[in-house]
Amino acid sequence: MLSNKEGKVDPRVIRTKRMFREALIALLHENTDLRKVTVQGLADRAGLNRATFYLHYRDVEDLLEQLTKEVLDELARRIHPLTESGLTKDNNPLVSFLEEIYENAALFQVLLENKEFRHQLFEIMMNIVSTRRARRKAADPSKQVPIEVIAASTLGIVTWWIEEGIPYSPSYLANQINQLYRRSSPSKA
């Protein structure tokens, strides 16, 4: 990756990588079979050449892996401070999680086809749920819905939300999810 003396990444590199990522997302929207995406097809869609692609990536799978890692890192970066500090109305990890998805809906729709990506999102959701549960004082923990069930259910709701074209705002959906779990929980949290 090209960088200057201060270690900053060359803006041309950033733009080129963005163009390849956008081309990958567009091609996967047209056909979700990654095996049918070729380097030449990506280069053509991005308006760049194959040699430029190989300056940044080994192959199409490498591009997808880097893209997935960047998305998950950004999601974790946004949520981590919220799970570490106290939960308030303005500091809700679920809303931040949904806002990140909202801002990158086309990308998430494509990435959710990947089993490993779904698993990592599930882990992030489990962290959010367990953090929230740890802050609440439950009357009888043995009567609580298991964290895995809440995380899986929430991920199912989020997947539906994305597939339906994001018909609700992130804060509205977070509120609805919270109400759903409050009603099903024996503790009044």
N, CA, C and O of each residue as an XYZ file, in Angstrom:
756
protein
N       0.850     -1.176      0.000
C       0.000      0.000      0.000
C       0.890      1.230      0.000
O       1.832      1.298      0.789
N       0.630      2.172     -0.832
C       1.419      3.384     -0.905
C       1.091      4.294      0.258
O      -0.074      4.507      0.595
N       2.153      4.835      0.874
C       1.943      5.794      1.947
C       3.038      6.839      1.878
O       4.103      6.604      1.306
N       2.770      7.987      2.461
C       3.760      9.052      2.437
C       4.646      8.971      3.677
O       4.557      8.017      4.449
N       5.508      9.985      3.865
C       6.470      9.970      4.964
C       5.804      9.920      6.334
O       6.374      9.356      7.268
N       4.632     10.485      6.474
C       3.939     10.477      7.768
C       3.167      9.185      8.000
O       2.531      9.019      9.041
N       3.219      8.277      7.044
C       2.516      7.008      7.193
C       1.062      7.053      6.752
O       0.327      6.084      6.941
N       0.646      8.155      6.174
C      -0.725      8.258      5.690
C      -0.870      7.490      4.385
O       0.037      7.486      3.553
N      -2.007      6.848      4.213
C      -2.266      6.078      3.002
C      -2.581      7.035      1.859
O      -3.325      8.002      2.024
N      -2.009      6.751      0.714
C      -2.225      7.542     -0.483
C      -3.721      7.537     -0.816
O      -4.330      6.468     -0.874
N      -4.317      8.702     -1.034
C      -5.752      8.765     -1.346
C      -6.127      7.970     -2.602
O      -7.258      7.498     -2.719
N      -5.192      7.822     -3.532
C      -5.470      7.038     -4.736
C      -5.683      5.572     -4.390
O      -6.517      4.899     -4.996
N      -4.924      5.079     -3.414
C      -5.075      3.694     -2.983
C      -6.442      3.506     -2.334
O      -7.135      2.524     -2.603
N      -6.823      4.442     -1.486
C      -8.126      4.375     -0.824
C      -9.244      4.365     -1.868
O     -10.175      3.565     -1.786
N      -9.139      5.267     -2.852
C     -10.158      5.343     -3.898
C     -10.201      4.062     -4.728
O     -11.282      3.564     -5.041
N      -9.045      3.533     -5.081
C      -8.980      2.304     -5.880
C      -9.609      1.137     -5.135
O     -10.388      0.381     -5.715
N      -9.279      0.982     -3.856
C      -9.845     -0.114     -3.068
C     -11.360      0.051     -2.929
O     -12.107     -0.924     -2.999
N     -11.801      1.288     -2.733
C     -13.240      1.540     -2.636
C     -13.940      1.147     -3.928
O     -15.030      0.576     -3.903
N     -13.310      1.456     -5.058
C     -13.904      1.118     -6.353
C     -14.010     -0.394     -6.531
O     -15.019     -0.886     -7.036
N     -12.982     -1.137     -6.124
C     -13.046     -2.596     -6.214
C     -14.099     -3.160     -5.258
O     -14.810     -4.102     -5.606
N     -14.200     -2.593     -4.068
C     -15.218     -3.068     -3.117
C     -16.618     -2.825     -3.657
O     -17.472     -3.710     -3.603
N     -16.853     -1.627     -4.179
C     -18.165     -1.309     -4.742
C     -18.492     -2.217     -5.921
O     -19.640     -2.627     -6.092
N     -17.483     -2.532     -6.736
C     -17.694     -3.439     -7.866
C     -18.058     -4.832     -7.362
O     -18.947     -5.478     -7.917
N     -17.378     -5.298     -6.315
C     -17.687     -6.618     -5.749
C     -19.119     -6.657     -5.217
O     -19.855     -7.611     -5.471
N     -19.504     -5.637     -4.492
C     -20.866     -5.584     -3.939
C     -21.890     -5.602     -5.071
O     -22.881     -6.329     -5.005
N     -21.652     -4.809     -6.099
C     -22.590     -4.762     -7.230
C     -22.689     -6.117     -7.918
O     -23.786     -6.572     -8.239
N     -21.555     -6.760     -8.144
C     -21.571     -8.057     -8.816
C     -22.239     -9.126     -7.949
O     -22.949     -9.989     -8.465
N     -22.018     -9.070     -6.650
C     -22.658    -10.044     -5.765
C     -24.156     -9.786     -5.619
O     -24.921    -10.710     -5.347
N     -24.571     -8.548     -5.795
C     -26.012     -8.249     -5.800
C     -26.673     -8.874     -7.020
O     -27.805     -9.353     -6.949
N     -25.966     -8.865     -8.124
C     -26.499     -9.440     -9.356
C     -26.513    -10.961     -9.309
O     -27.425    -11.602     -9.831
N     -25.493    -11.527     -8.679
C     -25.373    -12.976     -8.594
C     -24.612    -13.302     -7.316
O     -23.422    -13.003     -7.221
N     -25.265    -13.904     -6.340
C     -24.656    -14.145     -5.036
C     -23.596    -15.231     -5.032
O     -22.986    -15.478     -3.991
N     -23.357    -15.884     -6.151
C     -22.359    -16.946     -6.227
C     -20.974    -16.329     -6.431
O     -20.639    -15.889     -7.530
N     -20.182    -16.302     -5.371
C     -18.850    -15.701     -5.413
C     -17.962    -16.381     -6.449
O     -17.072    -15.746     -7.014
N     -18.195    -17.662     -6.702
C     -17.365    -18.397     -7.671
C     -17.501    -17.840     -9.084
O     -16.626    -18.052     -9.923
N     -18.583    -17.135     -9.346
C     -18.794    -16.573    -10.681
C     -18.207    -15.172    -10.841
O     -18.215    -14.611    -11.937
N     -17.693    -14.605     -9.732
C     -17.067    -13.293     -9.793
C     -15.601    -13.491    -10.156
O     -14.878    -14.224     -9.480
N     -15.174    -12.837    -11.220
C     -13.787    -12.956    -11.668
C     -13.045    -11.639    -11.456
O     -13.651    -10.576    -11.318
N     -11.730    -11.739    -11.433
C     -10.911    -10.535    -11.318
C     -11.172     -9.620    -12.513
O     -11.279     -8.404    -12.356
N     -11.273    -10.202    -13.697
C     -11.540     -9.396    -14.884
C     -12.900     -8.702    -14.777
O     -13.035     -7.530    -15.127
N     -13.896     -9.431    -14.296
C     -15.215     -8.839    -14.110
C     -15.190     -7.693    -13.109
O     -15.838     -6.667    -13.317
N     -14.435     -7.870    -12.015
C     -14.296     -6.799    -11.021
C     -13.595     -5.584    -11.628
O     -14.030     -4.445    -11.457
N     -12.506     -5.854    -12.336
C     -11.749     -4.760    -12.941
C     -12.617     -3.995    -13.935
O     -12.617     -2.764    -13.954
N     -13.355     -4.733    -14.761
C     -14.238     -4.075    -15.731
C     -15.286     -3.226    -15.029
O     -15.518     -2.080    -15.414
N     -15.918     -3.780    -14.004
C     -16.975     -3.048    -13.283
C     -16.411     -1.819    -12.581
O     -17.064     -0.777    -12.524
N     -15.190     -1.942    -12.044
C     -14.563     -0.825    -11.329
C     -13.965      0.211    -12.280
O     -13.633      1.322    -11.866
N     -13.828     -0.158    -13.557
C     -13.208      0.758    -14.507
C     -11.701      0.822    -14.316
O     -11.068      1.826    -14.641
N     -11.137     -0.243    -13.794
C      -9.692     -0.326    -13.555
C      -9.159     -1.553    -14.286
O      -9.909     -2.220    -15.000
N      -7.881     -1.857    -14.118
C      -7.361     -3.035    -14.808
C      -6.950     -4.126    -13.815
O      -6.845     -3.897    -12.610
N      -6.724     -5.305    -14.363
C      -6.381     -6.472    -13.537
C      -5.093     -6.253    -12.756
O      -4.991     -6.657    -11.597
N      -4.118     -5.622    -13.380
C      -2.837     -5.387    -12.699
C      -3.049     -4.546    -11.437
O      -2.419     -4.791    -10.408
N      -3.919     -3.578    -11.523
C      -4.229     -2.745    -10.354
C      -4.875     -3.593     -9.264
O      -4.563     -3.436     -8.084
N      -5.762     -4.478     -9.654
C      -6.383     -5.376     -8.676
C      -5.311     -6.152     -7.916
O      -5.334     -6.213     -6.687
N      -4.377     -6.741     -8.650
C      -3.356     -7.592     -8.034
C      -2.330     -6.805     -7.211
O      -1.566     -7.403     -6.454
N      -2.303     -5.502     -7.346
C      -1.464     -4.686     -6.455
C      -2.013     -4.698     -5.028
O      -1.272     -4.501     -4.065
N      -3.330     -4.933     -4.905
C      -3.987     -4.822     -3.602
C      -4.518     -6.138     -3.044
O      -4.647     -6.285     -1.829
N      -4.827     -7.094     -3.916
C      -5.473     -8.338     -3.483
C      -4.855     -9.536     -4.192
O      -4.387     -9.424     -5.325
N      -4.857    -10.687     -3.517
C      -4.385    -11.940     -4.123
C      -5.399    -12.464     -5.128
O      -5.048    -12.893     -6.227
N      -6.689    -12.418     -4.718
C      -7.770    -12.942     -5.542
C      -9.087    -12.375     -5.033
O      -9.099    -11.559     -4.111
N     -10.176    -12.794     -5.616
C     -11.497    -12.281     -5.237
C     -11.807    -12.607     -3.776
O     -12.367    -11.781     -3.056
N     -11.439    -13.818     -3.344
C     -11.693    -14.210     -1.955
C     -10.940    -13.313     -0.983
O     -11.458    -12.981      0.083
N      -9.712    -12.913     -1.345
C      -8.932    -12.011     -0.498
C      -9.638    -10.662     -0.371
O      -9.702    -10.097      0.721
N     -10.163    -10.150     -1.470
C     -10.926     -8.902     -1.431
C     -12.123     -9.044     -0.496
O     -12.368     -8.166      0.332
N     -12.862    -10.129     -0.619
C     -14.035    -10.340      0.243
C     -13.626    -10.475      1.705
O     -14.300     -9.936      2.583
N     -12.539    -11.182      1.979
C     -12.059    -11.326      3.353
C     -11.667     -9.982      3.946
O     -12.021     -9.677      5.085
N     -10.936     -9.174      3.179
C     -10.536     -7.852      3.667
C     -11.755     -6.964      3.904
O     -11.823     -6.242      4.899
N     -12.701     -7.022      2.997
C     -13.918     -6.233      3.128
C     -14.695     -6.653      4.368
O     -15.155     -5.803      5.130
N     -14.842     -7.951      4.575
C     -15.545     -8.475      5.745
C     -14.858     -8.039      7.028
O     -15.513     -7.595      7.971
N     -13.547     -8.164      7.062
C     -12.789     -7.771      8.250
C     -12.975     -6.283      8.547
O     -13.178     -5.898      9.698
N     -12.904     -5.457      7.517
C     -13.078     -4.018      7.714
C     -14.468     -3.691      8.255
O     -14.608     -2.853      9.146
N     -15.481     -4.343      7.726
C     -16.856     -4.101      8.177
C     -17.012     -4.502      9.649
O     -17.570     -3.751     10.448
N     -16.519     -5.678      9.992
C     -16.641     -6.150     11.371
C     -15.806     -5.317     12.328
O     -16.237     -5.046     13.448
N     -14.617     -4.908     11.901
C     -13.780     -4.041     12.738
C     -14.473     -2.715     13.010
O     -14.452     -2.216     14.135
N     -15.089     -2.145     11.974
C     -15.796     -0.869     12.144
C     -17.008     -1.043     13.074
O     -17.279     -0.189     13.918
N     -17.712     -2.128     12.912
C     -18.856     -2.406     13.778
C     -18.399     -2.541     15.231
O     -19.000     -1.960     16.136
N     -17.344     -3.303     15.442
C     -16.808     -3.482     16.794
C     -16.289     -2.151     17.355
O     -16.477     -1.856     18.535
N     -15.642     -1.358     16.511
C     -15.126     -0.062     16.946
C     -16.253      0.854     17.424
O     -16.095      1.581     18.404
N     -17.370      0.813     16.738
C     -18.506      1.661     17.121
C     -19.197      1.160     18.380
O     -19.670      1.957     19.190
N     -19.257     -0.138     18.544
C     -20.033     -0.709     19.643
C     -19.232     -0.873     20.924
O     -19.779     -0.709     22.015
N     -17.954     -1.190     20.817
C     -17.148     -1.490     22.004
C     -17.224     -0.409     23.091
O     -17.467     -0.740     24.252
N     -17.025      0.869     22.750
C     -17.108      1.884     23.819
C     -18.479      1.917     24.492
O     -18.595      2.245     25.673
N     -19.505      1.578     23.734
C     -20.858      1.617     24.282
C     -21.110      0.454     25.235
O     -21.854      0.601     26.204
N     -20.504     -0.692     24.975
C     -20.695     -1.826     25.873
C     -19.822     -1.689     27.115
O     -20.086     -2.326     28.135
N     -18.784     -0.861     27.033
C     -17.900     -0.656     28.182
C     -18.440      0.409     29.128
O     -18.204      0.338     30.335
N     -19.155      1.386     28.603
C     -19.690      2.455     29.455
C     -21.126      2.129     29.845
O     -21.697      1.137     29.391
N     -21.686      2.957     30.673
C     -23.055      2.729     31.122
C     -24.069      2.900     30.019
O     -23.908      3.759     29.153
N     -25.113      2.091     30.037
C     -26.176      2.153     29.041
C     -27.115      3.312     29.381
O     -27.666      3.386     30.479
N     -27.278      4.201     28.424
C     -28.203      5.319     28.580
C     -29.068      5.382     27.335
O     -28.887      4.613     26.391
N     -30.002      6.301     27.351
C     -30.874      6.465     26.185
C     -30.062      6.852     24.948
O     -30.374      6.424     23.836
N     -29.019      7.664     25.147
C     -28.186      8.111     24.028
C     -27.003      7.183     23.762
O     -26.250      7.396     22.811
N     -26.838      6.170     24.582
C     -25.689      5.275     24.484
C     -26.193      3.841     24.434
O     -26.087      3.111     25.419
N     -26.734      3.438     23.307
C     -27.337      2.121     23.183
C     -26.607      1.326     22.104
O     -26.668      1.678     20.926
N     -25.905      0.240     22.507
C     -25.163     -0.529     21.513
C     -26.045     -1.111     20.407
O     -25.590     -1.240     19.270
N     -27.283     -1.461     20.712
C     -28.169     -2.014     19.690
C     -28.470     -0.963     18.622
O     -28.488     -1.275     17.432
N     -28.702      0.261     19.038
C     -28.962      1.332     18.063
C     -27.718      1.557     17.210
O     -27.829      1.699     15.993
N     -26.544      1.592     17.820
C     -25.301      1.773     17.048
C     -25.080      0.631     16.073
O     -24.653      0.853     14.940
N     -25.367     -0.594     16.505
C     -25.263     -1.776     15.658
C     -26.173     -1.612     14.437
O     -25.752     -1.840     13.302
N     -27.414     -1.218     14.685
C     -28.381     -1.049     13.600
C     -28.045      0.146     12.709
O     -28.275      0.094     11.501
N     -27.511      1.212     13.282
C     -27.121      2.371     12.481
C     -25.999      2.015     11.513
O     -26.009      2.451     10.362
N     -25.031      1.221     11.975
C     -23.934      0.797     11.091
C     -24.487     -0.037      9.935
O     -24.061      0.123      8.791
N     -25.417     -0.909     10.228
C     -26.036     -1.717      9.175
C     -26.828     -0.821      8.224
O     -26.753     -0.983      7.006
N     -27.581      0.116      8.778
C     -28.374      1.041      7.981
C     -27.499      1.816      6.992
O     -27.858      1.977      5.826
N     -26.350      2.291      7.472
C     -25.441      3.080      6.644
C     -24.789      2.253      5.537
O     -24.335      2.803      4.533
N     -24.744      0.936      5.720
C     -24.087      0.047      4.763
C     -25.005     -1.108      4.373
O     -24.558     -2.250      4.266
N     -26.267     -0.817      4.163
C     -27.274     -1.862      3.943
C     -26.945     -2.773      2.765
O     -27.069     -3.992      2.885
N     -26.532     -2.216      1.636
C     -26.231     -3.051      0.463
C     -25.084     -4.004      0.764
O     -25.112     -5.170      0.371
N     -24.096     -3.506      1.449
C     -22.953     -4.342      1.808
C     -23.366     -5.459      2.756
O     -22.990     -6.613      2.552
N     -24.133     -5.132      3.787
C     -24.568     -6.147      4.742
C     -25.456     -7.190      4.070
O     -25.380     -8.374      4.398
N     -26.278     -6.765      3.154
C     -27.139     -7.722      2.461
C     -26.296     -8.760      1.729
O     -26.621     -9.947      1.737
N     -25.236     -8.322      1.111
C     -24.336     -9.246      0.413
C     -23.573    -10.109      1.410
O     -23.498    -11.326      1.246
N     -23.008     -9.490      2.438
C     -22.166    -10.226      3.384
C     -22.949    -11.229      4.226
O     -22.387    -12.228      4.676
N     -24.231    -10.978      4.444
C     -25.035    -11.914      5.243
C     -25.193    -13.267      4.565
O     -25.611    -14.234      5.203
N     -24.864    -13.348      3.281
C     -24.887    -14.634      2.583
C     -23.742    -15.535      3.044
O     -23.783    -16.752      2.863
N     -22.719    -14.919      3.643
C     -21.536    -15.642      4.091
C     -21.755    -16.179      5.504
O     -22.037    -15.417      6.428
N     -21.625    -17.487      5.664
C     -21.884    -18.140      6.954
C     -20.960    -17.613      8.060
O     -21.409    -17.377      9.182
N     -19.694    -17.433      7.750
C     -18.739    -16.953      8.754
C     -19.086    -15.527      9.179
O     -18.987    -15.191     10.359
N     -19.489    -14.694      8.232
C     -19.877    -13.327      8.559
C     -21.085    -13.336      9.496
O     -21.120    -12.597     10.480
N     -22.069    -14.171      9.187
C     -23.261    -14.273     10.048
C     -22.858    -14.716     11.452
O     -23.382    -14.209     12.444
N     -21.926    -15.661     11.529
C     -21.467    -16.145     12.832
C     -20.802    -15.005     13.622
O     -21.035    -14.862     14.822
N     -19.987    -14.207     12.954
C     -19.324    -13.104     13.647
C     -20.323    -12.033     14.076
O     -20.174    -11.442     15.146
N     -21.334    -11.779     13.255
C     -22.392    -10.847     13.673
C     -23.140    -11.395     14.880
O     -23.501    -10.646     15.788
N     -23.369    -12.696     14.886
C     -24.025    -13.347     16.021
C     -23.198    -13.141     17.291
O     -23.756    -12.869     18.353
N     -21.882    -13.269     17.189
C     -21.008    -13.064     18.349
C     -21.098    -11.624     18.854
O     -21.123    -11.395     20.063
N     -21.145    -10.665     17.948
C     -21.294     -9.264     18.340
C     -22.631     -9.062     19.046
O     -22.706     -8.377     20.066
N     -23.684     -9.664     18.497
C     -25.011     -9.554     19.109
C     -25.017    -10.200     20.498
O     -25.618     -9.666     21.430
N     -24.355    -11.337     20.634
C     -24.271    -11.996     21.953
C     -23.583    -11.071     22.959
O     -23.989    -11.006     24.119
N     -22.558    -10.366     22.523
C     -21.857     -9.442     23.404
C     -22.779     -8.308     23.847
O     -22.780     -7.919     25.015
N     -23.549     -7.792     22.922
C     -24.496     -6.720     23.258
C     -25.516     -7.224     24.277
O     -25.769     -6.566     25.286
N     -26.098     -8.388     24.011
C     -27.128     -8.941     24.896
C     -26.546     -9.251     26.282
O     -27.160     -8.922     27.297
N     -25.381     -9.872     26.328
C     -24.807    -10.228     27.633
C     -24.407     -8.985     28.413
O     -24.527     -8.965     29.638
N     -23.931     -7.938     27.722
C     -23.594     -6.687     28.399
C     -24.838     -6.054     29.011
O     -24.821     -5.606     30.157
N     -25.909     -6.024     28.238
C     -27.156     -5.437     28.747
C     -27.696     -6.252     29.915
O     -28.182     -5.691     30.897
N     -27.611     -7.570     29.809
C     -28.116     -8.427     30.881
C     -27.298     -8.236     32.153
O     -27.858     -8.227     33.249
N     -26.009     -8.086     32.025
C     -25.138     -7.908     33.188
C     -25.457     -6.613     33.932
O     -25.246     -6.529     35.142
N     -25.954     -5.624     33.237
C     -26.294     -4.342     33.860
C     -27.652     -4.342     34.551
O     -27.935     -3.501     35.404
N     -28.482     -5.302     34.163
C     -29.814     -5.388     34.774
C     -29.756     -6.274     36.004
O     -28.872     -7.120     36.139
N     -30.688     -6.072     36.877
C     -30.810     -6.922     38.068
C     -32.019     -7.823     37.876
O     -33.155     -7.392     38.071
N     -31.783     -9.062     37.497
C     -32.880     -9.997     37.236
C     -33.350    -10.641     38.535
O     -32.548    -10.951     39.416
N     -34.634    -10.834     38.635
C     -35.212    -11.459     39.815
C     -34.786    -12.920     39.925
O     -34.381    -13.363     41.000
N     -34.871    -13.658     38.849
C     -34.526    -15.076     38.851
C     -33.833    -15.420     37.531
O     -34.504    -15.664     36.528
N     -32.493    -15.441     37.524
C     -31.762    -15.700     36.278
C     -32.128    -17.028     35.609
O     -31.992    -17.156     34.392
N     -32.585    -18.008     36.375
C     -32.925    -19.303     35.772
C     -34.167    -19.215     34.878
O     -34.398    -20.103     34.058
N     -34.965    -18.156     35.029
C     -36.169    -17.998     34.217
C     -35.961    -17.059     33.024
O     -36.906    -16.748     32.299
N     -34.729    -16.617     32.829
C     -34.442    -15.719     31.711
C     -34.294    -16.509     30.414
O     -33.873    -17.666     30.404
N     -34.656    -15.844     29.329
C     -34.445    -16.428     28.007
C     -32.931    -16.483     27.793
O     -32.243    -15.497     28.058
N     -32.400    -17.611     27.321
C     -30.951    -17.708     27.107
C     -30.435    -16.627     26.158
O     -31.110    -16.249     25.201
N     -29.240    -16.143     26.438
C     -28.617    -15.095     25.633
C     -28.540    -15.509     24.172
O     -28.765    -14.687     23.283
N     -28.225    -16.773     23.913
C     -28.111    -17.255     22.543
C     -29.436    -17.138     21.786
O     -29.450    -16.825     20.595
N     -30.528    -17.386     22.470
C     -31.849    -17.297     21.836
C     -32.180    -15.839     21.499
O     -32.700    -15.548     20.422
N     -31.879    -14.944     22.411
C     -32.136    -13.521     22.163
C     -31.259    -13.028     21.015
O     -31.739    -12.321     20.128
N     -29.979    -13.394     21.026
C     -29.057    -12.949     19.971
C     -29.483    -13.502     18.614
O     -29.489    -12.774     17.622
N     -29.841    -14.789     18.565
C     -30.265    -15.401     17.300
C     -31.571    -14.773     16.808
O     -31.728    -14.525     15.613
N     -32.491    -14.519     17.712
C     -33.762    -13.899     17.333
C     -33.533    -12.489     16.796
O     -34.115    -12.096     15.785
N     -32.690    -11.746     17.476
C     -32.399    -10.383     17.042
C     -31.717    -10.388     15.686
O     -32.042     -9.570     14.825
N     -30.782    -11.296     15.488
C     -30.124    -11.389     14.190
C     -31.127    -11.762     13.099
O     -31.013    -11.283     11.970
N     -32.092    -12.594     13.414
C     -33.154    -12.922     12.458
C     -33.986    -11.701     12.111
O     -34.336    -11.495     10.949
N     -34.303    -10.893     13.107
C     -35.065     -9.660     12.873
C     -34.253     -8.705     11.998
O     -34.781     -8.106     11.061
N     -32.979     -8.574     12.311
C     -32.101     -7.679     11.543
C     -31.974     -8.168     10.103
O     -31.998     -7.363      9.172
N     -31.842     -9.461      9.915
C     -31.756    -10.023      8.561
C     -33.029     -9.715      7.788
O     -32.967     -9.301      6.631
N     -34.173     -9.911      8.414
C     -35.455     -9.582      7.772
C     -35.488     -8.100      7.407
O     -35.896     -7.735      6.304
N     -35.058     -7.252      8.336
C     -35.051     -5.800      8.150
C     -34.247     -5.424      6.911
O     -34.682     -4.594      6.113
N     -33.075     -6.035      6.749
C     -32.221     -5.758      5.595
C     -32.876     -6.266      4.316
O     -32.933     -5.551      3.315
N     -33.371     -7.505      4.352
C     -33.976     -8.107      3.156
C     -35.216     -7.343      2.692
O     -35.525     -7.333      1.500
N     -35.918     -6.712      3.612
C     -37.113     -5.942      3.270
C     -36.796     -4.510      2.847
O     -37.705     -3.721      2.587
N     -35.516     -4.176      2.778
C     -35.133     -2.842      2.327
C     -35.115     -1.802      3.420
O     -35.281     -0.616      3.135
N     -34.920     -2.199      4.653
C     -34.811     -1.305      5.804
C     -36.052     -0.412      5.938
O     -35.953      0.811      5.833
N     -37.212     -1.026      6.169
C     -38.446     -0.228      6.226
C     -38.589      0.634      7.483
O     -39.462      1.500      7.533
N     -37.754      0.415      8.490
C     -37.828      1.190      9.740
C     -36.470      1.792     10.052
O     -35.435      1.286      9.619
N     -36.488      2.875     10.805
C     -35.235      3.506     11.212
C     -34.529      2.612     12.239
O     -35.174      1.784     12.883
N     -33.215      2.773     12.395
C     -32.492      1.978     13.391
C     -33.034      2.166     14.810
O     -33.160      1.193     15.554
N     -33.353      3.391     15.189
C     -33.844      3.618     16.552
C     -35.231      3.006     16.755
O     -35.519      2.463     17.821
N     -36.086      3.092     15.741
C     -37.414      2.485     15.856
C     -37.297      0.968     16.003
O     -37.946      0.369     16.861
N     -36.458      0.347     15.156
C     -36.306     -1.104     15.229
C     -35.706     -1.518     16.573
O     -36.142     -2.501     17.173
N     -34.707     -0.771     17.043
C     -34.108     -1.086     18.351
C     -35.164     -1.005     19.448
O     -35.198     -1.849     20.343
N     -36.017      0.002     19.380
C     -37.088      0.149     20.366
C     -38.049     -1.041     20.308
O     -38.460     -1.560     21.346
N     -38.404     -1.470     19.101
C     -39.312     -2.609     18.959
C     -38.681     -3.893     19.490
O     -39.350     -4.687     20.151
N     -37.400     -4.097     19.204
C     -36.688     -5.280     19.709
C     -36.642     -5.233     21.234
O     -36.872     -6.246     21.895
N     -36.348     -4.073     21.787
C     -36.303     -3.936     23.244
C     -37.659     -4.238     23.872
O     -37.734     -4.921     24.893
N     -38.720     -3.737     23.269
C     -40.063     -4.011     23.790
C     -40.383     -5.496     23.730
O     -40.959     -6.053     24.665
N     -40.013     -6.125     22.644
C     -40.253     -7.552     22.483
C     -39.599     -8.340     23.619
O     -40.226     -9.225     24.202
N     -38.357     -8.024     23.929
C     -37.651     -8.774     24.966
C     -38.079     -8.376     26.375
O     -38.022     -9.194     27.294
N     -38.500     -7.144     26.550
C     -39.029     -6.757     27.851
C     -40.305     -7.519     28.173
O     -40.522     -7.950     29.306
N     -41.156     -7.678     27.143
C     -42.430     -8.389     27.351
C     -42.225     -9.869     27.616
O     -43.021    -10.492     28.319
N     -41.146    -10.447     27.049
C     -40.924    -11.884     27.220
C     -40.039    -12.216     28.411
O     -39.811    -13.388     28.711
N     -39.542    -11.195     29.087
C     -38.640    -11.416     30.210
C     -39.404    -11.377     31.527
O     -40.242    -10.497     31.728
N     -39.125    -12.323     32.430
C     -39.795    -12.315     33.723
C     -39.326    -11.148     34.583
O     -40.051    -10.719     35.480
N     -38.109    -10.618     34.324
C     -37.653     -9.467     35.095
C     -38.156     -8.209     34.422
O     -38.240     -8.160     33.195
N     -38.485     -7.212     35.178
C     -39.038     -5.960     34.657
C     -37.899     -4.992     34.316
O     -37.816     -3.917     34.909
N     -37.015     -5.354     33.368
C     -35.858     -4.517     33.039
C     -36.119     -3.638     31.859
O     -35.243     -2.872     31.454
